[in-house]
């Protein structure tokens, strides 16, 4: 087996099923019955003897794999150990045995996102008290945190007449992160916003003379009133609740299946999946990483304002792993702080009700128009009419009426090209 870098997990033991004859064994059984019957009809003892020998050989083979199932150890390694959605990953599976005789095996692995076909099985022979390796290539991986295993090992008796399925227990975790595209960030971007840039410069300078403030809201403690800003604005102003060392931005990602009309249950787990949603998750990751290269912190939130993942330039691996766990129908576990004044916000949406459009507007900070990427789920929808209720076309009109800057795209659009469109990253 080739040495493949990646994660490694070893599992011992096995659960064995009842033995069955192989194709060769079935042929031997048929031949045995035919020879025995023919010998009986012709009163030929040699033919009867030959038929009985074949039958006994098959029975002996079945008994052998029934009473002596080998103890197997499975070791998995993936390359890369943290895969990327839509790409491939190589799995190297090593099987070892303590049996004192060679063990012929046919191997498949158990995947939670699909079922491996029989023609994907790999064959090999484990030498006495030795090991053997097989490899699999998993194509076009779906995003998520997946479990691989147990290994499905068909142990074949030495004469090839009988086989027995052994499940080597244990599952190995494979994290598939969203695909991130880049347009060459790393420089100062207008997407940070003047307020965000001032907040960063102010934090780096350590000054306190001009803190970020907002209008007074019912329930704010009076000790947070900033009297100088109140006098300057002519209305009661309070200090912003949360100060960050980095300029910040927000990306909104709806999680409800009703927000993505192409959502459908998977054949395996039954969980809802959507090509449009997966495109949006990848775009959210790409926006956050791109803004991080420009020195900004990005918070990905749902329509309820809950935090799904927080990215800053030093936390990209953890951020992408958190986005690997985001699923349709899921929920955020952490309430987000209130948006800062002039904090940039990008919404990745497709289908929204009027109430959801209004709720989306409440996620913008004071003085922020906001950018909305409206994802059409059909390639030709930009030129063909879409008359479905709450369709992306209705959402486009409602968002523009609410003051959003709208960019229309499709679920198959090139993400790098969309990132480079004017307004998406503030450029």
N, C-alpha and C positions, 0 to 999 in steps of 0.2 A: 504494500500500500504506500502511496506517495505520502511524504511528510507534509501535512497541510496545517498551516498556522490557524489558530482559533481556539475557541473554548473547548474544554475536555471534561466529560463527565463519565464515570464508570459505574455500571450497574451489574449486579451479580444475581444468579438464580435463574428461575424460569418457570413458566406454567405450561405444561405439555398437554396437548389434546390427544385423543385416541388415534392410534396409527391407522394408515390407509395404504393400500397398494399403489405403487406408481403405475405409469402407463406400461412399463415393462412388466410389472407385477400382474397387472390385469391381463396382459397378453399371455403371461405364463399360466395364469388360472384358466383362461379360455382354452389354451393348448392342452393343459392337463385334463380338463373335462372331456375335450374332444378325443384325445388319445385313449383315455380310460373307457369312454363309451364305445369308441371304435374297436378297441381291443376286446371288450366284453362281447360285442356283436359278432366279431370274427373269431372269438375264442382264442385270441392271441395274448398270451401272458406277457411277452416282452412289451407290447403296446400298453397293456394295463399297468405294468410296472413303471414304464416311462411316464405315464400320466400321473400316477401316484407320487412319483419323485418330484415332479414339477409342483404339484399341490403342496407337498410337504415343505419344499423349499420356500414357497411363498408364505405359508403359515409360520415357518421358523423365522423368516425375516420379520414378519409382523410382531412375533413374540419378542424378538431381539430388540427392536426399537421401542416396544412397550415396556419392557422390564429394565432397560438400560438407557433412559434418556440422559444425554450428556448435560453436565452442569456448565453453563456458558457465562462468560463475562463480556459485556458490550461496552466499548469505549467510543464516544463520538467526538468528532472535532469538526468545526465549521470554518470555512474561509470565504468571506470575512466572518468574524464572530458576531458582528453587528451588521446585519445585511441592510440593503436599501430597497425600498418598495419599487416594484417594477423591474428589478434586476435579478441576477442569478446568484446562487450560493452553492458552493461545493461542500458536500458532506462526506467525511471519511469515517467509516464504521469499522472498527476492529473487533473481531470475535476471538476469544480465547477459551480453551477448554482444558480440563484436567484429565480427560479421558485418555486411556493408555492405547488407544487405537485411532487411526485417522477418521475424521468425521467429514463427510460430504454434506454441504449445506447449500440451500437456495434462500436468499435473503431479500426481504423488503422491509421498509420502515413504515411506521405509522405517523401520518401527518394530520394536523387538525384542520388544515385548510383545503385538503383534497385527499382522495384515496389513490394510492399508487397502484398502477395497473400491473397485471401479472407479467407483462412483457418488460417491465422495468426491473424485474428481479435480477439480482447479481448472484452468480454461482462461484463457489470456491471449495477448497478442501483444507480443513484444519488438521495439521499433522498432530501426531500423538503428543499430548501435553504441550501443544503449541498454540499458535495464533495465525489468523489470516485476515486480510483487509479487503473490503469492498468500498466502492465509492458511488455516490449518486450526485447528480446535478439537478437542483431544484430551480425551475425557470419561473420568471415573472412573479416574484414573491409578493403577496399582499401585505400591506402595512399591518403591524400589530405585534403582540407578544404571543408567540406560538410555542406549542409543546410538540416536540418530536420524540416519538417512541410510544409504546415499547417496540423493540425490533421483532419482526415476524420471521422466524428462522425455521425453514423446513429442513429437518435432519433426514438425510437419505441413507438407508442401510447400505452396507459396503457392496452388495451385489446389485444395488439399484432396483430392488423389488418392492421395498416398502419405505414409507416416509412418515414423519410425524412432525406436526407443527408445534414449535416451542416459542412462547412469548417471553422474551427476556425483559423483565420488568424495569420500570424507571423511565422517566421522561426528561429530556434535556430542553432547556429554554432557549429559544432563538428569537431575539429582538430584531424586528424589521422596522427601521425608522423611515420617516417620509423622505422622499427624494428632494434635495435642495438644489436649486439652480442659482447661479450668480451672474451679475452683469458687471463685475469688476468693482465692487465697493471698496471701502477703506479710506475714502476721502470725506470731507465735510459735506453734508447733504442738506439741502433746504427742507428736507422732510423732517428735520429735527424741530423746525419751527423757531421763530424768534424767541418766544417765551421759553421753550425748552433749552435753547442755546444760552440764553441769559441765565437760566437756572443752573446750567452746568458751570458756566464761567463764574457765577456767583459762589457756587459751592467750592470750586477750586481756589478761589481767592479767599474764602473763609469769611466774607463780609456778612453783616447782619443788618445793614442800614436799609436795605430794600428787599425784604422777604416777599415771597409770592403770597398774594392775598386773593380773596374771593369775597363775594357779597355775603352778608350775614344771612344765615338760614335758621329757621325756628329750631330751638334746641341747642344751638351753639353756646358754649360757656362764655360769659362776658370777659373772662381773663384772656381770651384769645382775640379780643377786639384790637385791631391795629389803628390807633387814633390818628396817626399821621396820614395813613392811606384814607381813613374815613374823611378827614378834612379835605384831602386832595380830590376825592371822588364825589363828595357831597352826599354819600350814603354810607351806612354802617358796613365796615369791611373787617374781616377776620383773617388771621394767619392761616395759610393752607395747612391741612392736617398732616400731610406727609411730605417730607423733603427727600429728594434723591440726590446722590452724588453724580448720577448720570442723567442726561436728558432722557425723556421717556416718550413712548408711543404706545398705541393700542391697536390690536387687530381683533375684530369681532368674527366669531365662527359659530353660526347656529348649529345645534346638535340634534334637533328634533327631526325625525324622518319626514314629517310633513313639509319641512323646508327644502327638501330635495326630492322632486317628483320621480326621479329614476330609482329611488330606494327600493330594494327588494331583499327578501331573506336569502341567505346562503343555503346551499343544499346540505352542508355539513352541520354547523352549529345552529342554523336558523337565525343568526344575528343579521340585522339589516346592513346592507352595503349599498354604496352609491358611487358611481364614477365621478359625478359632479362634486360630491363631498370629498372624495379622495384628492381630486384636483385642488380643491380649496384648502385642504390640510397641507398639501405640499406647497401651495402658494403662501399660506400663513407662515410656514417654516422658512421659506425663502425670503419673505419680507423681513422677518425678525432677524435672520442672520445677516441680511444686507444692511439693515439699520444698525446692527451690532458692529459691523465693520466700520460704520461711520461714527461709532461712539455712543450709540443710543441703547437704552434698555427698552425692551418690548414686552408687553403683557398681552397674551392671547386670552380672550374672554368669550363667554357664551352670551346669548341674548339676555340672560338674566343678570349679567354683570359678574358672574363668578369666574374666577381665574382657572384656566385650564393649564397654562404653562407660563413661566416667566423666563425671559432670555436676557442675559447681558453678555458682553464679549467674553467673559471667562467661564460661562456655563453652557456652551453649545451642546456638548454631548448629553448632559443631563436634560436639557431642554428638549432635544430631539427624542430622547427616550420617553419623556412625558407625553409628547405628541404621538408616540407610537401607541400609547394606551387610550387615546381619545377615540371614542366610538359613537356612532349614531345611536340616539336614545340614551346616551350617558348623561352625566351631570357633573358640574364642577363641585369641588369639595372645599373651596376657599372663597370667601367673599372678597371682591376686589375693593381697594380704596377708591375714593371718589376721584374722577378725572381732574387732572390739573388744568388750569387755564391755558389755552392755546396748545394743549397736548394733542399732537396729530393722531388721527384715528382712521383706520382702513377697515371697512366692513366687506366680508366675503359672503355674499348672499345669492339666493336664487328665487325661491318662492316665499313670500311673506304676506301675512294678513295685514289689514289696516292697523290693527292693534299692535302687531309686531313692528310695523314701520314706526309707529309712535314710540314704542319701547326702545327701538334702536336709536331714535333721536335723543332719548334721555341718557344715552351712554356717552354723548359728546360733552367735552368740557366747555366752559364759557369761552365764547369767541372762536369756536372751532367749526368750520363748515363740514369737514369730513369728506372722505373719498369712499365711494361704494363701488366694488367690483361686482357687477350683476352677472351671474353665470347662467347662460342659456344651456340647456341640456341636450339640444339637438343642433347638429352642425349647420343646418340650413335655416335655423330659426331667425337669424339676423335679416334674412331676406323674405322669409315666409311669415304669414300672420300666425299669431299664437292667441287663440281665443279662450283658453282655459281660464277658470277663475283664479285670481291671485297669481297670474302668470308672471314670468320675469318682465314682460313688457309693461304690465301694470305696476310692478315694483319700480321699474325705471322711472315711470311718470310720477309715482308717489314720492320717491326719494328726491327727484329734482324739484318737485314742488315744496319739499321740506328743506331745501337748501343744500342738499348733498351734491357733490361733484361726482357724476356717474361715469364709469367706464364699463361698456358692455363687452363681454367676452363669451367664450364657449368652454365646455368641459374638456375639449380636445385641443385648445389653443396652446401654442408654445409659451411656456411660463416665462422664459427669459425675455421674449418679445413683449409680453404683457408688463413685466416689471419695468421695462424701459419706456413704457408709454408715459407721456407727460402727465403729471399729477399723482401717479401711483406711489412714487417715493418722494413726492414733493418737488420733483425737478421740473 
